[in-house]
Amino acid sequence: MIKPVFSRLTGAVRTAALGSLLGAGAVLTGCAGMPGADNGGMTEMKAGGHEYMLTVTRPNKLHVVDTETDKLLHSCDVPGTFGNGSIAISPDGRTAYVLSNMMEDVYGIDITNCEVTFSAKQSYANVQVKTFISLAVSADGKELYTVQNPVRKHIDRFETMPPRLAVYNTDAGLNVLPDRTFPVDRRITKIAAMENGEVILGGGDIKAINPDNGKTRLITPLQNWERAPDKWVPPDAFAMHSMGEHVGEFIMPYFTIRWNGEPGDESKADFLWGHVRIDLKNGDVESIETVPFEFIVFNWVTDPNNKDVMFGSFNQLSKHNLKTGKTLGVHGMEHTYYNINMTQDGQKIYVGGAGNTISVHEPDNLERIGYIQMPGDMSTSDLRLSVLE
């Protein structure tokens, strides 16, 4: 059995070089191909809607996995030190935008040839800018969104500055500056772009912002919901990873408690998983709590063939029916996995993060049908589905 390498969230990481080819407006990073690769170490990729699973490993490489063969095709060097592995994908599936350099820089990488076609260094002068997870690409692929959390470094103190949504033009090339910025709330991590042009902001409450003028609206409250405090505990949302591209949705899982007796009487309480699920095409919103809090789940993904069925992962891979609240299946994992995703046809589940292996499962009975060895630790990285046009 392959021995997994477990995540270390701190420690030294190596810096990857950008290289010297800047005149053409793009940078060709190092690319390690698998056996059978074509010239340049690249493995030929299929277009026409073929699906690939993307992730990032330490020291800082973007990996392309073919979902048809469950083989690692090739790996692209990501400039800078490892960030947290956040990935946003262009609508045509060709460009992966990766948060790098300790969550300060963004690089757009062509997954077919490892060429860096976009870069944005968000820090400047004495202002250090961090982006926590929040990356998204507009539905037309023309804009990239990040939530910036700036801190000005004075000689004698740090000055925390207001967070902001930064809007970049994706065709602007390298060393791009924001086209415009707008103030946003603190504590925003997961974001997603909707078909109507708005950007979902996943924070204490879930809001939407118009990236043209900065106008925001409330989609649904979480920390500020209006349920009776003697009946409900305000939700504790887990906004760590982005997924849902296989069905075109944004999903925010959370934990809450329903007091059926006196507040604090756990013997009569229901401990529940809930979620907010938003359809990125039509904006429909679902907020529901039905799944018993029986074990930890880091993330949910929806079954493309049945929206009432969801899958979760952490120390177990689990399957749940939202209408009945019943757990339909549990498969114990050999170690912790942070992340989960699926193919568009719902025939495969991929579970990754927190180590150097991706576990592939059949959705009906959750049995493992594949095991992909990665060349490094995925740590907190996303596991994103790219549909290459």
C-alpha positions in Angstrom: 0.0 0.0 0.0 1.2 3.5 -0.8 2.2 5.4 2.3 0.6 8.8 2.2 2.6 12.0 3.0 0.6 14.0 5.5 0.1 17.7 5.4 2.4 20.2 7.1 0.7 23.6 7.2 3.9 25.4 8.2 7.6 24.9 7.4 10.0 25.8 4.7 9.0 25.8 1.1 11.1 26.3 -2.1 10.7 29.3 -4.4 10.1 28.4 -8.1 11.7 30.7 -10.6 9.7 32.7 -13.1 12.4 32.4 -15.8 13.7 35.0 -18.2 11.3 34.8 -21.1 9.2 38.0 -20.7 9.2 39.6 -24.0 6.4 37.6 -25.5 4.0 38.6 -22.8 3.9 35.1 -21.3 6.2 32.8 -19.3 6.8 29.1 -20.0 7.2 27.4 -16.7 8.8 24.0 -16.1 6.6 21.1 -16.9 7.1 17.5 -16.0 5.3 15.1 -18.3 4.3 11.5 -17.7 5.5 8.6 -19.8 4.1 8.9 -23.4 4.3 12.7 -23.3 4.8 14.6 -26.5 7.6 17.0 -27.3 8.4 19.4 -24.5 7.4 16.9 -21.9 3.7 17.6 -22.4 1.1 15.0 -22.7 -1.5 15.7 -25.4 -4.8 16.7 -24.0 -8.3 16.2 -25.4 -10.7 19.1 -26.0 -14.3 18.9 -26.9 -15.6 18.7 -23.3 -13.0 16.3 -21.9 -12.7 16.5 -18.1 -9.6 17.0 -16.0 -9.1 17.2 -12.3 -6.7 19.9 -11.1 -4.8 20.3 -7.8 -1.7 21.9 -6.4 1.1 20.2 -4.3 4.1 21.4 -2.4 6.6 22.8 -3.2 4.4 24.5 -5.7 3.2 22.6 -8.7 -0.1 22.5 -10.6 -1.2 19.0 -11.6 -3.5 17.8 -14.4 -5.3 14.5 -13.9 -7.2 12.8 -16.7 -10.6 11.7 -15.3 -11.0 9.1 -18.1 -7.8 7.2 -17.1 -7.3 8.6 -13.6 -3.7 9.2 -14.6 -1.5 12.2 -13.8 -0.8 13.7 -17.2 1.7 16.5 -16.4 2.7 19.0 -13.8 3.3 22.7 -14.2 5.7 24.8 -12.0 3.8 27.6 -10.3 5.9 30.7 -9.7 6.5 31.7 -6.0 6.2 29.7 -2.9 3.1 27.6 -2.0 0.1 29.6 -1.1 -2.9 27.5 0.0 -3.6 25.8 -3.3 -6.7 27.8 -4.3 -7.6 27.4 -8.0 -10.1 29.2 -10.2 -10.7 27.9 -13.8 -11.6 29.8 -16.9 -15.0 28.9 -18.6 -13.2 27.2 -21.5 -11.2 25.0 -19.0 -7.9 26.1 -20.4 -6.5 28.5 -17.8 -6.1 27.7 -14.1 -5.6 30.7 -11.9 -3.6 29.7 -8.9 -3.1 31.6 -5.7 0.6 31.5 -4.9 3.5 33.1 -3.0 2.0 32.7 0.5 -1.5 33.8 -0.8 -0.3 37.1 -2.3 0.1 36.5 -6.0 -2.1 35.0 -8.7 -0.8 33.2 -11.8 -2.9 32.1 -14.8 -1.5 28.9 -16.3 -2.5 27.3 -19.5 -3.0 23.7 -18.5 -2.3 22.4 -22.0 1.3 23.7 -22.1 2.2 25.2 -18.7 2.5 28.7 -20.1 1.9 31.5 -17.6 -0.4 33.9 -19.5 -1.5 36.1 -16.5 0.1 37.3 -13.3 -0.9 39.7 -10.6 1.3 40.6 -7.6 -1.1 42.1 -5.1 1.3 43.5 -2.5 3.0 46.8 -3.2 5.3 49.3 -1.5 4.8 48.8 2.3 1.4 47.2 1.9 1.2 43.4 2.1 -2.0 41.9 0.6 -3.2 38.5 1.4 -6.1 36.7 -0.4 -7.7 33.9 1.7 -9.0 31.3 -0.8 -11.2 33.8 -2.7 -10.6 33.5 -6.4 -13.3 33.5 -9.1 -13.5 34.0 -12.9 -16.4 35.7 -14.5 -18.9 33.6 -16.6 -17.5 35.1 -19.8 -13.9 34.5 -18.7 -13.0 38.2 -19.1 -12.4 39.1 -15.5 -10.7 37.6 -12.4 -11.9 38.5 -8.9 -10.0 38.3 -5.7 -10.8 39.5 -2.2 -7.8 41.5 -0.9 -6.9 41.8 2.8 -4.2 44.5 2.9 -2.0 45.4 5.9 0.3 48.5 5.8 3.7 47.8 7.5 4.9 50.8 9.3 8.2 51.0 11.1 6.6 50.6 14.5 3.2 48.9 13.8 0.9 47.1 11.4 -2.1 49.0 10.1 -5.0 46.8 9.1 -6.7 48.3 6.1 -10.3 47.7 4.8 -10.7 44.6 2.6 -11.7 45.0 -1.0 -12.8 43.1 -4.1 -10.2 43.5 -6.8 -11.2 43.1 -10.5 -8.6 42.2 -13.1 -8.8 41.9 -16.8 -7.7 38.4 -17.7 -6.3 39.4 -21.1 -4.0 42.0 -19.6 -0.9 39.7 -19.5 1.7 39.8 -16.8 2.2 42.0 -13.7 -1.4 43.2 -14.0 -2.9 45.8 -11.7 -6.5 45.8 -10.7 -8.9 47.5 -13.1 -11.0 48.6 -10.2 -11.6 47.8 -6.5 -14.6 48.0 -4.2 -15.0 47.7 -0.4 -16.3 44.5 1.0 -16.9 42.9 4.4 -14.2 41.2 6.4 -14.0 37.4 6.8 -14.8 36.6 3.2 -13.2 33.5 1.8 -15.2 31.4 -0.8 -16.4 33.4 -3.7 -18.1 32.5 -7.0 -19.2 34.3 -10.2 -22.8 34.1 -11.3 -24.2 34.1 -14.8 -25.9 37.5 -14.1 -22.4 39.0 -13.5 -22.6 39.2 -9.7 -19.9 37.7 -7.5 -21.0 35.7 -4.4 -19.2 36.7 -1.3 -19.1 33.9 1.3 -18.4 35.5 4.7 -20.3 35.9 8.0 -23.3 36.3 5.8 -23.6 35.5 2.1 -23.9 38.5 -0.1 -23.5 39.3 -3.8 -21.6 42.2 -5.3 -21.9 43.8 -8.7 -18.3 44.0 -9.9 -19.1 46.9 -12.2 -20.2 49.4 -9.6 -19.6 47.7 -6.2 -23.3 47.6 -5.2 -23.9 44.7 -2.8 -27.1 42.8 -1.7 -27.8 40.2 1.0 -28.4 36.8 -0.4 -29.0 35.0 2.9 -27.8 35.7 6.5 -25.8 33.2 8.5 -24.2 34.8 11.5 -27.0 37.4 11.5 -29.9 35.1 10.8 -33.2 36.0 12.5 -34.1 32.6 14.0 -35.1 32.5 17.7 -31.9 32.3 19.8 -33.6 30.0 22.3 -34.3 27.6 19.4 -31.2 27.8 17.2 -27.5 28.3 17.5 -26.1 30.7 14.8 -24.4 28.6 12.2 -20.6 27.9 12.2 -19.8 27.9 8.4 -16.8 26.1 7.0 -15.7 28.2 4.0 -12.4 26.6 3.1 -12.6 25.2 -0.4 -14.4 26.1 -3.6 -16.1 23.5 -5.7 -19.5 22.9 -7.4 -18.4 23.6 -10.9 -19.6 20.1 -12.0 -23.2 21.2 -11.5 -22.8 25.0 -11.6 -23.4 25.9 -8.0 -21.9 27.6 -4.9 -22.2 25.6 -1.7 -21.4 26.7 1.9 -21.7 24.0 4.6 -22.3 24.9 8.2 -23.0 23.4 11.6 -25.9 24.4 13.9 -27.8 23.2 16.9 -31.6 23.1 17.2 -32.8 23.3 20.9 -35.9 21.1 21.3 -35.9 21.8 25.0 -34.2 24.5 27.1 -31.2 26.1 25.4 -28.1 24.2 26.4 -30.0 20.9 27.1 -28.0 18.7 24.7 -30.1 15.6 25.6 -33.0 17.1 23.7 -31.0 18.9 21.0 -30.5 18.1 17.3 -26.9 18.6 16.1 -27.2 19.3 12.4 -25.3 19.9 9.2 -26.8 22.5 7.0 -25.8 24.4 3.9 -26.5 27.3 1.6 -26.6 26.2 -2.0 -26.9 28.8 -4.8 -27.5 28.0 -8.5 -25.0 30.1 -10.4 -27.2 30.2 -13.5 -30.5 31.3 -12.1 -29.6 32.5 -8.6 -32.0 30.1 -6.8 -31.0 29.8 -3.1 -31.5 26.7 -0.8 -30.8 26.8 2.9 -31.5 23.6 4.8 -30.5 21.6 7.8 -31.3 17.9 7.8 -28.1 15.8 8.0 -27.2 14.7 11.5 -23.9 15.9 12.8 -22.5 12.4 13.2 -18.9 13.0 12.0 -16.8 15.8 10.6 -17.3 16.9 7.0 -15.1 19.5 5.4 -17.0 19.9 2.1 -20.1 18.8 0.3 -20.6 18.0 -3.4 -24.0 17.5 -5.1 -24.8 14.3 -7.0 -25.4 15.6 -10.6 -28.1 13.0 -11.1 -30.0 13.7 -7.9 -29.8 17.1 -6.3 -31.2 15.7 -3.1 -28.1 13.5 -2.6 -24.8 14.9 -1.4 -21.4 13.5 -0.6 -19.0 14.7 2.1 -15.4 13.9 3.1 -12.9 14.1 6.0 -12.0 10.9 7.8 -14.9 9.2 6.1 -16.5 9.5 2.7 -20.3 9.7 3.3 -23.5 9.9 1.2 -26.6 11.6 2.4 -30.2 12.3 1.4 -31.2 15.8 2.1 -35.0 15.2 2.0 -35.0 12.4 4.5 -31.9 13.4 6.5 -30.7 9.8 6.2 -27.1 8.8 5.7 -27.0 6.4 2.7 -23.5 5.2 3.0 -20.2 5.6 4.8 -16.7 4.5 3.6 -13.8 4.8 6.1 -10.7 6.4 4.7 -7.1 5.4 5.6 -6.3 9.0 6.5 -7.9 12.5 6.5 -8.9 14.0 3.2 -9.9 17.7 3.1 -11.5 18.0 -0.3 -13.9 16.3 -2.7 -15.2 16.7 -6.2 -17.1 14.8 -8.9 -17.3 14.4 -12.7 -20.2 16.0 -14.5 -21.9 12.7 -15.2 -21.7 11.8 -11.5 -19.9 8.5 -12.2 -16.7 9.2 -10.1 -16.0 10.9 -6.8 -12.5 12.3 -6.2 -11.3 12.8 -2.6 -8.0 14.7 -2.1 -6.0 17.1 0.0 -4.1 16.6 3.3 -1.6 14.2 1.8 -0.2 13.0 -1.5 -2.9 10.7 -2.7 -6.3 11.2 -4.5 -8.8 8.5 -3.8 -11.3 7.7 -6.5 -14.7 6.2 -5.6 -17.9 4.9 -7.2 -20.9 7.0 -6.0 -23.4 4.2 -5.5 -21.7 2.2 -2.8 -18.7 4.5 -2.2 -16.2 1.7 -3.0 -12.7 2.8 -4.0 -12.1 2.3 -7.8 -8.8 4.2 -8.1 -5.8 5.6 -6.2 -3.7 8.4 -7.7 -0.2 8.9 -6.3 0.8 12.6 -6.4 4.4 13.8 -6.3 3.9 16.1 -3.3 1.7 17.1 -0.4 -1.6 18.7 -1.5 -2.1 20.2 2.0 -5.1 22.6 1.8 -5.3 22.7 -2.0 -8.4 22.8 -4.1 -9.6 19.9 -6.2 -11.2 21.5 -9.3 -12.8 20.1 -12.4 -11.7 21.6 -15.7 -13.9 20.9 -18.8 -11.6 21.6 -21.7 -13.4 23.1 -24.7 
